[in-house]
Structure formats: structure tokens, C-alpha cells
Amino acid sequence: MAGYKGYAYAVGAHIGFLLIWHFAVVWSGLPSYIMPTPLEAFSTIFVDSYNWGTHLWVTTVEIFGGYFLAVIVGVALAVLFIWLPGVNAAVTPLLVTLNMIPKVAMAPLFIIWFSYGIVPNAIIAFTICFFPIVLTTYRGLLEVDPDLLNLVRSLKANRWQIFVKIQLPGSLPYLFSGMKVAAILAVAGAIVGEFIASDRGLGNFLLIQQNALNTGAMVMALILITLIGMALYGFVLLLEWVFVTRKELAR
Amino acid sequence: MTAAPFIRVENLRKVFKVGGKPFIAVQDVSLEISEGELVSIVGPSGCGKSTILSILASLLEADEGKVDIGNSASPFTPGRDIGMVFQKALLLKWRTILDNVLLPAEILGLPRREAVDRARDLIRMVGLEKFSDAYPQQLSGGMQQRAAIARALVHDPKLILMDEPFGALDALTRERMNLELLRIWRESRKTILFVTHGIQEAVFLGSQVAVMTAGPARMAAQFKIDLPEPRTIDVKTTEKFGAYTREIYQLLGLR
């Protein structure tokens, strides 16, 4: 099966990357406080005093919390836009302006408003991934063939029927493309938020270990951040598979 | 048969504003159609054919003139008795063929079980029984258009409006779909309005043909097509068929 072969290549590439990393470090003779080998980095996971569990949990909650709040609010706003064109005409230009604000630059303000902890960082993740979701979903909801609308209107379909049976399922491919972009942004948003102000989380952990030159622990933190991102991205892909790809690939 | 006509259109006129200037989409259109007739409306792009269908489907309101559908023997309910087919099949790609055909029944809130039975019968009638659980993108263009026809019939409407339904198909598939449509029309006994810019197609399908011209959009003629029923492909090579098409070419200024 071509599918299994594809997986084999992917797994092979990842293992190859780790091997190159390992031998590059060993052969170049770099000290481990500059660049640890993969094994040295992985072994830091067993150091209890690093409190991996807490940091991992805090960052995961920030990313997932901010992300799914953005999905809910973003989709709701997009729906409001198609139902109330007046709101769209007024709010969309405002959103474009607000979107120009670099979201991470608002972090110091969020700290004043929401204090330290999970909430301000989740809100940074929220603000950074909210815009692509609103814009793609709105676009997707509009993307209905006018003749299809004529067809259902000739049957006196009400607004709710048009929304549930045609617009919403039709917008899903757009929503998912926005959600995939947003998943990557959410991770970056939460980590930068932790850099700016936090007492826990993998971003905070990275800064603290940098002061101690615990490079192995820093690399491990990066790997964990990547894994959170992959879990989120994978979850979105799974939803996309169930709701879109499975049906479109049926051939 | 002396039954009252099923559709009466009198001096229809519709004007759109395009860039602040009035644009006459249709004028001087009058039609009389009996129940169970298949009437072709033929004309160039921009002659207002689609506008007439939109007015009949109550998607647009006429500025002037009268539109009256239904008679005492066969009352007509707007929103209930209309089936539409467009140039694009417009099937929902996340729904199977069966679920696509069921869409009008769902919108009208018809009982599910009976609707499914009827949808299956129609899918069989249009020759897609092997594909009722397939998704639209697994079907060819002609097959998708058959599904669209089944969808237009599922709620058992009295009037089917077709807007260049075979315009995007290749020539041979189009011929085949013409024969299919005639068969479906004979089996379902529906009143069908068939908009096309194919002159041969209009004559071959129609028991009546209305000829429209563009600039200004108006109706040039309406006449009965007296060809043997049921129509077969042989009709196309008869002298009478040629005479009808010549007349339409003449009306459209092509001859």
C-alpha cells in the first residue's frame, strides 16, 4: 500500500534527523551546554525538580483554552456577520484595524488587566488566532452558489435551514483551513506571553533554564512545546477528516 | 381537452437598475401553458429567459403584467409546487446522492420515510440506483444532472423549471439527456419549462416553443411543435423538424 510507504518515509525522515543531530554534536565536539545530543536532552525529562508536569499542563491549558475560545467566538462572529450585514459593515473594518496591532505587544497590558498566570497568556493565544478563524469562516459561509440559494428559496427555506443545511457544512473546509493556521499561531502566542510575564509554563521554564545554561532542559522544553502543537494540529486534522476529507475523498 | 391553462403570463415586464440606469430584462412576454406540457424557451444570452423562471418561482417580482399559475382542477402552492434544475447540478458534496435528492423534502418538512421511498424510486427512474450512497464528485456531469432532476421531483411539485440544465454537458451526453428528459416527463406527467439556447434542443423537447430575442429583451414568437409522440432521435432528421428550426433561426436573425 502506498499509504504505508508514505508513513515509512515520514518516520524515516524523523529518525534520520535525530541521527544527524546526534552525530553532528558528537563529531563536532560541541560542549553540551551549547548543544546537547538528543539523548542528553531527552534524559532531562527524568529530572523531578524540573516539574515538567506542571509546566506542560499550564502551557497546554493556555494554548487549547485560547484556541478553542477563538474558534467559538470566531465562528459565532462570522455567523453574526452573514445574518446581520450592518454589523459586518461596521465591525469588519474595525477588526482589520485591530488585527494590525501586534498581539504580543498587548501582553504587558493584559498583565495589568488580568494579572499573572494562565489567563493573560490564553488571551494572547486567543487574540492571535481569532482573526484567521473569523475571516476564513465568514468567507466560507458566503461561498454558496447563488443558484443553490435560489433553489432553496423557491422552496421557501428559512434562514435557519439555509444556514444548517447549506452554509455551515459548505463553510467547513474554509473553517478548517483557518483553524490550521490558527493552531500554529496559538502555540507561538502562548509561549511569547509566557516569555513576557509568567511564573509557570514551558515558556517561563525556557527563560529560567537559559539563566542556568541548562541547554538540555531547554531543548526538551522546545520538544514538548512542539508536541503540544502537534497534538492540537492533529486534533484539527482529525476533525477535518471526519467532517470534510472522508466525504470528499470517497471516490 | 378544454381545461383552463395551468400557467398564464400576460405582458410581463421586469426592469433592473444597472449602475443607476434602467435595464429592461424582459418585456412583452405572454405565455399560456397547459398542465403536463413541456415548453421550451429559446433565445440568446441576455434575453431574459432566466428572469422569467425567477418570476415564476417567485424569486423575483414582475414590475408589470400578470403571472397566474394553477387552475381550479390543479391548484398551485408557491414554495411547494416548484422544482428547479440549473446548468450546474449544485449537489451538496458532503451529502450522498440519496441525501441530496432528499433536500427539498427536508426543507418542506415532508415525512421522512415516504420521502426516502420516493427518492429511491426517482433515483431508479433516472438510472442512478447503483449510486444512491455515492457522493456527487464520484459521478460524471451527466449523472450529477440526473440526480439534480430527481431532486427537483422529490417533493412531487407541479411545475419544474429548468434553466439550461444540459448546457454544460458534452454534445453526446446532451443528446442522451434529452431522450432521458422526455422519458422522465412522460412518466411523471409534470409541467416543465425548459430554458435553453439550443435551437435543436428546444424543438426536439418542446410541445411548444417560445422564442425570445435580446436587446431589447422580448418574446418574438410562441408556437406549437407538431411532431410525432413519443419523440425519438429519428424526428431530428425529418423535414418538419428542419422547418421548425429554420423558422427559429429566422426569428433570431441568424438566417
Interface residues (C-beta under 8 A of the other chain):
Chain A: D145 D147 L148 N150 L151 V152 R153 S154 L155 K156 A157 Q161 K165 I166 P169 G170 L172 F243 V244 K247 E248 A250 R251
Chain B: S54 A57 S58 L59 P78 G79 R80 I82 M84 F86 Q87 K88 L90 L92 K93 W94 L103 P104 E106 I107 L108 A134 Y135 Q137 Q138 H155 L161 D163
